[in-house]
Amino acid sequence: MDFEQLLPWAIFGGITFLLWFAFTQFAATTSRASERLDELRDPRLRHREDKEKRSGMGAMISRAAPTLSKVVQPKTELEQSALKVRLANAGFQSPNAPQIYLALKVALLILGVMIGGGVGLGSWGVTQKGLTSIIIGGGLGFYLPEIVVAFIRSSRREKIFLQLPDALDLLVVCVEAGLGLDAGMRRVSEELADASPEVCAEFAKSNLQLQMGRPRREVLHDLGIRTGVDDMKALAAILIQADKFGSSIAQALQKTAVKMIFPLVLFIFPGIFVVLVGPAAIMMINNLLTN
């Protein structure tokens, strides 16, 4: 092999070594004093050592995540809030979810550059195609988490939208039977846990927040924002208004059920009508034509 054939592999090896060195520096163990300061700021980190001992890779990722995420950390609070809401809509509601998400994007960017560089430089050398393959590999790795989160978010919102009518009907029955909103939400989360797991999980979390002493308005508002479903936001707004003015929650829920009848009739009933009446109408037309 001549020098021109070895040059692409030498460049690829150098880039890989630099990326590996940077990653090992990110994952380096911090001093005990720094760890103690972090534990004082966040008490949840006190049990971190037990979790890190269980998995060496998990310990390395947990140490590397804060440093990796700083590279693409949102600069403003509005962008940070939008990221948290987007992840919450997809079901990732952990406080560390944004940090892990951003760290994963950077890690996949590095992996994409390495794979794209290996394929591109090995196939075409230091040419425009080789450099383009590096850019494409890095771009695919960087945007892959966004595509996955968008797909999970859309699927979860659709599930909540389809499960909400059954949960709302049962909630109306519970409230009319004399239960309060808190007890009604708990009963719905227990009865429909298998049929409507997403809605029941959100109701159970809201009920837990209410038991912890959070104001009902904040809990209901977070419920609508956390799910990202317009119907859930409308339900939360109605319940907040009923709680604010002291009106009956049962009447507010009944009005919500009545309002949902019209879109159901307009968009679902025509399809049901065609399926049920269509065959009979065709048979009647055929009988009239034959007679």
Buried (B, 14 or more C-beta within 10 A) or exposed (E): EEEEEEEBBEBBBEBBEEBEEEBEEBBEEEEEEEBEEBBEEEEEBEEBEEEBEEEEEEBBBBBBBBBBBEEEBBEEEEEEEEBBEBBBBBBBBEEBBBBBBBBBBBBBBBBBBBBBBBBBBEEBBEEEEBBEBBBBBBBBBBBBBEEEBBEBBEEBBEBBBEBBBBBBBBBBBBBEEEBEBBBBBBBBBEBBBEEBEBBBBBBBBBBBBBEEEEEBBEBBBBBBBBBBBEBBBBBBBBBBEBBEEEEEBBEBBBEBEEEBEEEEEEEEEEEEEEEEEEEEEEEEEEEEEEE
